[in-house]
Structures are given as C-alpha cells and as structure tokens.
Amino acid sequence: MKVNMDDECSRADILRQTTCHMIRLGFQARQQGYRYLREAVLIACQEPETLTAVTKCLYPEVAKRYNTTDKHVERAIRNTIETAWNGKESELFKTLFEKSYKNITTRPTNKEVIAKIAGLIRNTMESDK
C-alpha cells in the first residue's frame, strides 16, 4: 500500500504516530538515531518497496535528508535500537518481537524494527478509513 504523501496531513499523521510508537517502545528522542529511525519509518510508509533494499535505498535517502552518510545513518539507528532494547522500558519492545525470536535476548535488526513500526502505522491508517 502506497500512502499518498502529497497530503501534508498524512505526513504529519505518520510522523505523529511514529513518535508515539517509538516513545512507547522506549526510544530516546535525544539520540540522533531516533530522528533517522523516524524518517526511515516515514519513507517506509511512503514507499514500502524501500524495505527490500534498506542499504541501497532507505539509508541513502535518510542520509540525503539529513546531509550525512548512509553509514552514519545505519550505525545511529542500530545504536538507538540497542539502547531501547536494553533500556528500562524495553518489555513492550521485546513483546513486539517475541514471535520472531524464541531467544528474546537477540536484538532485532534495523530493517525489522523499521518494518514493524511502519506496519503498525499502516494498520492503524487502514483501520481509521
């Protein structure tokens, strides 16, 4: 499903929902990777096909928007996920991925987190219609 992003209301709604989900999952807004992750989720909602080539499409697009490198984007997102995964409020985050991992100590990949949050938002938007 491709979200019509010509509508600024949709963009703002996606960013608002992404922020809510990320805060509930224990992500810390003060980290640079938080902003990159939020932007990556927005792009994944706009263009779901970018999830098939995260390193070739998604990271470079986020990097372009923030005037940095795709390597820096990947590393910052990984660090942000690691921090949330090991944080005090990580139970909901871990619960979200417990079906994917039998060993709950295994941290999900960047792509899995981006896809999961984008999926939550798409489901919410479809149910609101």
Salt bridges, closest charged atoms under 4 A:
ASP13 OD1 - ARG16 NH2 2.52
GLU39 OE2 - ARG65 NH1 2.51
GLU61 OE1 - LYS64 NZ 3.66
GLU61 OE2 - ARG65 NE 2.90
GLU74 OE1 - ARG78 NH2 2.93
GLU82 OE1 - ARG107 NE 2.94
